Amino acid sequence: MTSTVVVLDAARPEGALVDPAVPLVRIDDQGLTRGDGVFETMRAVDGRVQKFEAHYQRLTASARLAQLPVPDAAVYRAAAGLALAHAAPGGEGGLGAEHSVKIVVSRGTPEDGPWSWIAVTPVPESTFRQRREGVDAVLLPRGHDPAQDAGYPWLLPGAKTLSYAVNMAALRHARSLGADEAVFTAEDRRVLEGATSSVICARVREGARTLVTPEPSHGILPGTTQAKIFAAARRDGWELGYGPLYPADLMTADAVWLVSSVRLAVPVRRLDAQPLPVDPQLTRLVTVWVTGDAPAG
């Protein structure tokens, strides 16, 4: 699937369209050779980026931790608009024409320094299928509690970096077990986050409606989609909880979702091969919270 790419560098500080079929990254670029960079992935609908400000704030927070410069928000907005204006038709999943919009900031080469690019790609049918059908997930230990990293800024706690090899390895391992997704746990079995998503579960008990997610301050990447869902749920009168969550909590929930900006709210239908309840009505409600309670852009 072809992406539309806009590059922002010293020669093109405002952003310029480039041909994605020709080489764009030097072989000694530190984003490529060391994963030394940060990124954000956003969703666009009918040519308009969703939750831009939340993503930009998280991008700048990640860049600050990594000591990387980023262009102004207005520059990125305009560059994303340029890419979307020249992109292939968006994917159609019933919510409008959808694109994935990825901003990458790389350390670059020692000679040229940091630079950015924005890649816009139509959302594929596989994403829409996961929204409709849900996924099977497995619990995988992360190996240490990421909350322990909080006092060591050189470990980049809370930064969304290009170093995603572990996350991708976790997904490959999950698929080797016959599942679709991986959910990380700490040493004490506390649920952390999905390999590329946040975890949310719903409890409906004797008239009390509660959404729960793992503690965002315990080494977990703060999810922009999770935050938007919780803000809308609060306005609708739901109670909110921030963990701790354990596997038993997910097994006894009324619904569990893996949420992210492009996939929205994907129901988890099995966890470690055990069936979980899937509630289409709750999933529709959560999807409305993601897509319908704030203006685009």
KEBAPA-638395 format. One record per residue (C-alpha): chain; x, y, z; residue in one letter. Coordinates in nm, 2 decimals. Example, Ala and Ser with C-alpha at 12.3 -4.5 7.8 and 13.67 -1.06 7.14 Angstrom:
! KEBAPA-638395
@c A	px 1.23	py -0.45	pz 0.78	r A
@c A	px 1.37	py -0.11	pz 0.71	r S
! end
This chain:
! KEBAPA-638395
@c A	px 0.00	py 0.00	pz 0.00	r M
@c A	px 0.16	py 0.33	pz -0.12	r T
@c A	px 0.21	py 0.61	pz 0.13	r S
@c A	px 0.22	py 0.98	pz 0.06	r T
@c A	px 0.52	py 1.14	pz 0.23	r V
@c A	px 0.61	py 1.49	pz 0.33	r V
@c A	px 0.97	py 1.56	pz 0.45	r V
@c A	px 1.06	py 1.84	pz 0.69	r L
@c A	px 1.43	py 1.91	pz 0.72	r D
@c A	px 1.68	py 2.19	pz 0.70	r A
@c A	px 1.63	py 2.23	pz 0.33	r A
@c A	px 1.25	py 2.20	pz 0.36	r R
@c A	px 1.15	py 2.34	pz 0.70	r P
@c A	px 0.79	py 2.39	pz 0.61	r E
@c A	px 0.76	py 2.04	pz 0.45	r G
@c A	px 0.76	py 1.92	pz 0.09	r A
@c A	px 0.61	py 1.63	pz -0.09	r L
@c A	px 0.87	py 1.36	pz -0.19	r V
@c A	px 0.85	py 1.04	pz -0.39	r D
@c A	px 0.83	py 0.75	pz -0.15	r P
@c A	px 0.96	py 0.52	pz -0.42	r A
@c A	px 1.31	py 0.68	pz -0.40	r V
@c A	px 1.56	py 0.65	pz -0.11	r P
@c A	px 1.48	py 0.90	pz 0.16	r L
@c A	px 1.68	py 0.78	pz 0.47	r V
@c A	px 2.06	py 0.76	pz 0.47	r R
@c A	px 2.21	py 0.44	pz 0.57	r I
@c A	px 2.38	py 0.60	pz 0.87	r D
@c A	px 2.06	py 0.78	pz 0.99	r D
@c A	px 2.04	py 0.72	pz 1.37	r Q
@c A	px 1.67	py 0.67	pz 1.35	r G
@c A	px 1.73	py 0.37	pz 1.13	r L
@c A	px 2.05	py 0.23	pz 1.29	r T
@c A	px 1.97	py 0.29	pz 1.65	r R
@c A	px 1.60	py 0.35	pz 1.68	r G
@c A	px 1.69	py 0.70	pz 1.80	r D
@c A	px 1.38	py 0.90	pz 1.74	r G
@c A	px 1.02	py 0.94	pz 1.84	r V
@c A	px 0.69	py 0.91	pz 1.66	r F
@c A	px 0.31	py 0.95	pz 1.68	r E
@c A	px 0.04	py 0.78	pz 1.47	r T
@c A	px -0.29	py 0.96	pz 1.42	r M
@c A	px -0.61	py 0.89	pz 1.24	r R
@c A	px -0.76	py 1.11	pz 0.97	r A
@c A	px -1.12	py 1.10	pz 0.86	r V
@c A	px -1.23	py 1.27	pz 0.54	r D
@c A	px -0.90	py 1.45	pz 0.52	r G
@c A	px -0.90	py 1.59	pz 0.88	r R
@c A	px -0.67	py 1.47	pz 1.15	r V
@c A	px -0.83	py 1.36	pz 1.47	r Q
@c A	px -0.69	py 1.44	pz 1.82	r K
@c A	px -0.41	py 1.64	pz 1.67	r F
@c A	px -0.34	py 1.85	pz 1.98	r E
@c A	px -0.32	py 1.55	pz 2.21	r A
@c A	px -0.08	py 1.37	pz 1.98	r H
@c A	px 0.13	py 1.68	pz 1.93	r Y
@c A	px 0.16	py 1.73	pz 2.31	r Q
@c A	px 0.27	py 1.36	pz 2.35	r R
@c A	px 0.52	py 1.39	pz 2.06	r L
@c A	px 0.68	py 1.70	pz 2.21	r T
@c A	px 0.69	py 1.53	pz 2.55	r A
@c A	px 0.87	py 1.23	pz 2.39	r S
@c A	px 1.10	py 1.46	pz 2.20	r A
@c A	px 1.18	py 1.66	pz 2.52	r R
@c A	px 1.29	py 1.34	pz 2.70	r L
@c A	px 1.50	py 1.23	pz 2.40	r A
@c A	px 1.64	py 1.58	pz 2.36	r Q
@c A	px 1.51	py 1.62	pz 2.00	r L
@c A	px 1.37	py 1.93	pz 1.84	r P
@c A	px 1.03	py 1.93	pz 1.68	r V
@c A	px 0.86	py 2.18	pz 1.44	r P
@c A	px 0.58	py 2.40	pz 1.56	r D
@c A	px 0.23	py 2.25	pz 1.57	r A
@c A	px 0.12	py 2.47	pz 1.29	r A
@c A	px 0.40	py 2.34	pz 1.07	r V
@c A	px 0.30	py 1.98	pz 1.13	r Y
@c A	px -0.07	py 2.06	pz 1.08	r R
@c A	px 0.01	py 2.21	pz 0.74	r A
@c A	px 0.24	py 1.93	pz 0.64	r A
@c A	px -0.02	py 1.66	pz 0.74	r A
@c A	px -0.27	py 1.86	pz 0.53	r G
@c A	px -0.04	py 1.86	pz 0.23	r L
@c A	px 0.01	py 1.48	pz 0.26	r A
@c A	px -0.36	py 1.41	pz 0.30	r L
@c A	px -0.45	py 1.64	pz 0.00	r A
@c A	px -0.23	py 1.42	pz -0.22	r H
@c A	px -0.30	py 1.08	pz -0.06	r A
@c A	px -0.48	py 0.78	pz -0.22	r A
@c A	px -0.85	py 0.74	pz -0.13	r P
@c A	px -0.89	py 0.65	pz 0.24	r G
@c A	px -1.01	py 0.31	pz 0.36	r G
@c A	px -1.39	py 0.28	pz 0.41	r E
@c A	px -1.50	py 0.12	pz 0.73	r G
@c A	px -1.83	py 0.30	pz 0.77	r G
@c A	px -1.70	py 0.61	pz 0.95	r L
@c A	px -1.58	py 0.80	pz 0.65	r G
@c A	px -1.26	py 0.79	pz 0.44	r A
@c A	px -0.99	py 0.69	pz 0.69	r E
@c A	px -0.61	py 0.74	pz 0.67	r H
@c A	px -0.32	py 0.67	pz 0.91	r S
@c A	px -0.10	py 0.97	pz 0.96	r V
@c A	px 0.24	py 0.90	pz 1.11	r K
@c A	px 0.49	py 1.17	pz 1.22	r I
@c A	px 0.85	py 1.05	pz 1.27	r V
@c A	px 1.13	py 1.26	pz 1.42	r V
@c A	px 1.47	py 1.10	pz 1.37	r S
@c A	px 1.81	py 1.20	pz 1.52	r R
@c A	px 1.93	py 1.19	pz 1.16	r G
@c A	px 2.30	py 1.18	pz 1.07	r T
@c A	px 2.58	py 1.35	pz 1.27	r P
@c A	px 2.63	py 1.58	pz 0.97	r E
@c A	px 2.27	py 1.68	pz 0.90	r D
@c A	px 2.11	py 1.65	pz 1.24	r G
@c A	px 1.74	py 1.58	pz 1.33	r P
@c A	px 1.46	py 1.58	pz 1.07	r W
@c A	px 1.10	py 1.47	pz 1.04	r S
@c A	px 0.87	py 1.31	pz 0.80	r W
@c A	px 0.49	py 1.25	pz 0.78	r I
@c A	px 0.36	py 0.94	pz 0.60	r A
@c A	px -0.01	py 0.91	pz 0.52	r V
@c A	px -0.16	py 0.57	pz 0.43	r T
@c A	px -0.51	py 0.45	pz 0.37	r P
@c A	px -0.64	py 0.24	pz 0.67	r V
@c A	px -0.65	py -0.12	pz 0.55	r P
@c A	px -0.94	py -0.36	pz 0.56	r E
@c A	px -0.76	py -0.57	pz 0.82	r S
@c A	px -0.80	py -0.29	pz 1.07	r T
@c A	px -1.18	py -0.27	pz 1.00	r F
@c A	px -1.20	py -0.64	pz 1.04	r R
@c A	px -1.05	py -0.63	pz 1.39	r Q
@c A	px -1.30	py -0.36	pz 1.49	r R
@c A	px -1.59	py -0.58	pz 1.37	r R
@c A	px -1.47	py -0.92	pz 1.48	r E
@c A	px -1.23	py -0.86	pz 1.77	r G
@c A	px -0.90	py -1.02	pz 1.85	r V
@c A	px -0.75	py -1.30	pz 2.05	r D
@c A	px -0.48	py -1.19	pz 2.29	r A
@c A	px -0.22	py -1.35	pz 2.51	r V
@c A	px -0.06	py -1.22	pz 2.83	r L
@c A	px 0.32	py -1.19	pz 2.81	r L
@c A	px 0.56	py -1.09	pz 3.09	r P
@c A	px 0.75	py -0.77	pz 3.01	r R
@c A	px 1.04	py -0.89	pz 3.24	r G
@c A	px 1.05	py -0.60	pz 3.48	r H
@c A	px 0.81	py -0.34	pz 3.61	r D
@c A	px 0.84	py -0.03	pz 3.39	r P
@c A	px 0.75	py 0.19	pz 3.69	r A
@c A	px 1.10	py 0.13	pz 3.81	r Q
@c A	px 1.23	py 0.33	pz 3.52	r D
@c A	px 1.06	py 0.65	pz 3.63	r A
@c A	px 1.36	py 0.79	pz 3.82	r G
@c A	px 1.60	py 0.74	pz 3.53	r Y
@c A	px 1.54	py 0.99	pz 3.25	r P
@c A	px 1.80	py 0.82	pz 3.03	r W
@c A	px 1.57	py 0.52	pz 3.00	r L
@c A	px 1.31	py 0.75	pz 2.84	r L
@c A	px 1.02	py 0.65	pz 3.06	r P
@c A	px 0.69	py 0.74	pz 2.89	r G
@c A	px 0.85	py 0.84	pz 2.56	r A
@c A	px 0.71	py 0.69	pz 2.24	r K
@c A	px 1.04	py 0.61	pz 2.06	r T
@c A	px 1.13	py 0.43	pz 1.74	r L
@c A	px 1.27	py 0.14	pz 1.94	r S
@c A	px 0.97	py -0.09	pz 1.88	r Y
@c A	px 1.17	py -0.42	pz 1.82	r A
@c A	px 1.05	py -0.57	pz 2.15	r V
@c A	px 0.69	py -0.48	pz 2.08	r N
@c A	px 0.70	py -0.64	pz 1.73	r M
@c A	px 0.87	py -0.95	pz 1.87	r A
@c A	px 0.59	py -0.98	pz 2.12	r A
@c A	px 0.33	py -0.96	pz 1.84	r L
@c A	px 0.52	py -1.23	pz 1.64	r R
@c A	px 0.53	py -1.45	pz 1.95	r H
@c A	px 0.16	py -1.40	pz 2.01	r A
@c A	px 0.09	py -1.50	pz 1.65	r R
@c A	px 0.31	py -1.81	pz 1.69	r S
@c A	px 0.07	py -1.91	pz 1.97	r L
@c A	px -0.24	py -1.86	pz 1.74	r G
@c A	px -0.33	py -1.52	pz 1.89	r A
@c A	px -0.35	py -1.18	pz 1.73	r D
@c A	px -0.23	py -0.95	pz 2.00	r E
@c A	px 0.00	py -0.94	pz 2.31	r A
@c A	px -0.08	py -0.78	pz 2.64	r V
@c A	px 0.22	py -0.71	pz 2.87	r F
@c A	px 0.22	py -0.79	pz 3.24	r T
@c A	px 0.46	py -0.69	pz 3.52	r A
@c A	px 0.65	py -0.94	pz 3.74	r E
@c A	px 0.35	py -0.94	pz 3.99	r D
@c A	px 0.11	py -1.02	pz 3.69	r R
@c A	px -0.03	py -0.67	pz 3.70	r R
@c A	px -0.16	py -0.58	pz 3.35	r V
@c A	px 0.03	py -0.30	pz 3.18	r L
@c A	px -0.06	py -0.23	pz 2.82	r E
@c A	px -0.09	py -0.40	pz 2.48	r G
@c A	px 0.21	py -0.42	pz 2.25	r A
@c A	px 0.07	py -0.13	pz 2.04	r T
@c A	px -0.24	py -0.03	pz 2.24	r S
@c A	px -0.40	py 0.06	pz 2.57	r S
@c A	px -0.61	py -0.18	pz 2.77	r V
@c A	px -0.96	py -0.08	pz 2.89	r I
@c A	px -1.23	py -0.30	pz 3.05	r C
@c A	px -1.59	py -0.24	pz 3.15	r A
@c A	px -1.77	py -0.35	pz 3.46	r R
@c A	px -2.15	py -0.32	pz 3.48	r V
@c A	px -2.27	py -0.43	pz 3.83	r R
@c A	px -2.60	py -0.35	pz 3.99	r E
@c A	px -2.65	py -0.03	pz 3.81	r G
@c A	px -2.29	py 0.09	pz 3.85	r A
@c A	px -2.10	py 0.14	pz 3.52	r R
@c A	px -1.72	py 0.15	pz 3.55	r T
@c A	px -1.44	py 0.17	pz 3.30	r L
@c A	px -1.09	py 0.07	pz 3.43	r V
@c A	px -0.75	py 0.10	pz 3.27	r T
@c A	px -0.40	py 0.03	pz 3.42	r P
@c A	px -0.23	py 0.31	pz 3.61	r E
@c A	px -0.10	py 0.55	pz 3.36	r P
@c A	px 0.18	py 0.68	pz 3.59	r S
@c A	px 0.34	py 0.33	pz 3.63	r H
@c A	px 0.57	py 0.33	pz 3.33	r G
@c A	px 0.28	py 0.30	pz 3.08	r I
@c A	px 0.27	py 0.51	pz 2.77	r L
@c A	px -0.02	py 0.76	pz 2.82	r P
@c A	px -0.29	py 0.67	pz 2.56	r G
@c A	px -0.46	py 0.95	pz 2.38	r T
@c A	px -0.75	py 0.73	pz 2.28	r T
@c A	px -0.79	py 0.59	pz 2.64	r Q
@c A	px -0.79	py 0.95	pz 2.76	r A
@c A	px -1.06	py 1.06	pz 2.51	r K
@c A	px -1.28	py 0.76	pz 2.60	r I
@c A	px -1.25	py 0.83	pz 2.97	r F
@c A	px -1.34	py 1.20	pz 2.93	r A
@c A	px -1.65	py 1.11	pz 2.73	r A
@c A	px -1.75	py 0.83	pz 2.98	r A
@c A	px -1.72	py 1.07	pz 3.27	r R
@c A	px -1.95	py 1.31	pz 3.10	r R
@c A	px -2.20	py 1.02	pz 3.05	r D
@c A	px -2.20	py 0.93	pz 3.41	r G
@c A	px -1.96	py 0.64	pz 3.42	r W
@c A	px -1.72	py 0.58	pz 3.71	r E
@c A	px -1.35	py 0.56	pz 3.62	r L
@c A	px -1.08	py 0.35	pz 3.76	r G
@c A	px -0.70	py 0.34	pz 3.71	r Y
@c A	px -0.61	py -0.01	pz 3.82	r G
@c A	px -0.43	py -0.20	pz 3.93	r P
@c A	px -0.56	py -0.46	pz 3.70	r L
@c A	px -0.48	py -0.83	pz 3.70	r Y
@c A	px -0.56	py -1.11	pz 3.46	r P
@c A	px -0.85	py -1.22	pz 3.68	r A
@c A	px -1.00	py -0.87	pz 3.64	r D
@c A	px -1.00	py -0.90	pz 3.27	r L
@c A	px -1.14	py -1.25	pz 3.28	r M
@c A	px -1.44	py -1.13	pz 3.49	r T
@c A	px -1.50	py -0.80	pz 3.31	r A
@c A	px -1.81	py -0.74	pz 3.10	r D
@c A	px -1.60	py -0.63	pz 2.80	r A
@c A	px -1.23	py -0.58	pz 2.73	r V
@c A	px -1.09	py -0.36	pz 2.45	r W
@c A	px -0.75	py -0.28	pz 2.31	r L
@c A	px -0.77	py 0.08	pz 2.21	r V
@c A	px -0.55	py 0.29	pz 1.98	r S
@c A	px -0.59	py 0.59	pz 1.75	r S
@c A	px -0.63	py 0.41	pz 1.42	r V
@c A	px -0.79	py 0.09	pz 1.53	r R
@c A	px -1.02	py 0.27	pz 1.78	r L
@c A	px -1.18	py 0.01	pz 2.02	r A
@c A	px -1.10	py -0.35	pz 1.93	r V
@c A	px -1.29	py -0.61	pz 2.15	r P
@c A	px -1.08	py -0.89	pz 2.30	r V
@c A	px -1.28	py -1.21	pz 2.24	r R
@c A	px -1.02	py -1.45	pz 2.40	r R
@c A	px -0.74	py -1.40	pz 2.65	r L
@c A	px -0.49	py -1.69	pz 2.69	r D
@c A	px -0.74	py -1.90	pz 2.49	r A
@c A	px -1.02	py -1.83	pz 2.74	r Q
@c A	px -1.33	py -1.67	pz 2.60	r P
@c A	px -1.42	py -1.32	pz 2.71	r L
@c A	px -1.77	py -1.16	pz 2.68	r P
@c A	px -1.80	py -0.94	pz 2.38	r V
@c A	px -2.07	py -0.68	pz 2.40	r D
@c A	px -2.15	py -0.51	pz 2.06	r P
@c A	px -2.36	py -0.24	pz 2.23	r Q
@c A	px -2.08	py -0.14	pz 2.46	r L
@c A	px -1.83	py -0.15	pz 2.18	r T
@c A	px -2.05	py 0.08	pz 1.97	r R
@c A	px -2.08	py 0.32	pz 2.27	r L
@c A	px -1.70	py 0.33	pz 2.32	r V
@c A	px -1.65	py 0.38	pz 1.95	r T
@c A	px -1.89	py 0.68	pz 1.96	r V
@c A	px -1.69	py 0.82	pz 2.25	r W
@c A	px -1.37	py 0.79	pz 2.04	r V
@c A	px -1.52	py 0.94	pz 1.72	r T
@c A	px -1.81	py 1.16	pz 1.80	r G
@c A	px -1.76	py 1.38	pz 2.10	r D
@c A	px -1.49	py 1.63	pz 1.98	r A
@c A	px -1.44	py 1.83	pz 1.67	r P
@c A	px -1.19	py 1.69	pz 1.41	r A
@c A	px -0.85	py 1.84	pz 1.39	r G
! end
